[in-house]
Amino acid sequence: MSLYRPLALVAAAALLGGCATIPQPLQGNYTAISSAAAQQGGAGGTQVRWGGEIIKTEPGPQQTCFYILARPLDSQARPELGRSGGDQGRFVACHSGFYDPEVFSRGRELTVTGTIHGTVTQKVGDYDYPYPRVEANVVYLWPKRPVYVNTPYPPGFYDPFWGPGWGPWGGYGYGYPYYWNRPRVIVVRPAPPPPPPSGK
């Protein structure tokens, strides 16, 4: 048996294991229609999987409605990070029960599945905006993404002698210059008292 076959099987398993999967509640086959296209009407009864950023959450007596700025979905059915929703439009998704607006807050990422039921007109500024309405059967709130500090180097440990300004090409050489990279400390001492006047 060739040595390459087991290696190929291991590589294939690793590749499949690393592939992104759609969370089980969001799985299924849905019509590829955008919320912007659904504004034109004629899409009633269509099963969709849409997502985006929450604009506002409005609980009612029987259900909660989420007004969402639509975004394309990635391979996990999560709204794509940094993608504008301008070409995707907006939509409203309603689900029975109470959802706390402090949890389902503005800017959080949400993916829903459900059926299109006409449009609901709401003011956006002075404009009457027709939101396609989705009667949602699944409302999936994504966890907040981790926040990374914007630094010139990726996170991790680095040798203190590595980086700009170090080594023979940085002008500082190697060794003790590590201490030059520390914050500068200035110590201010009070002036000594003047000497007593000499007697005559």
Sequence and secondary structure as in RCSB ss.txt:
>XXXX:A:sequence
MSLYRPLALVAAAALLGGCATIPQPLQGNYTAISSAAAQQGGAGGTQVRWGGEIIKTEPGPQQTCFYILARPLDS
QARPELGRSGGDQGRFVACHSGFYDPEVFSRGRELTVTGTIHGTVTQKVGDYDYPYPRVEANVVYLWPKRPVYVN
TPYPPGFYDPFWGPGWGPWGGYGYGYPYYWNRPRVIVVRPAPPPPPPSGK
>XXXX:A:secstr
  SHHHHHHHHHHHHHHHS    GGG S      HHHHTTS  TT EEEEEEEEEEEEE SSEEEEEEEE  B T
TS B TT  STTT EEEEEEES   TTTS TT EEEEEEEEEEEEEEEETTEEEEEEEEEEEEEEE         
 SS SS   TT STT BTTTTSBSSGGGGGGS                  
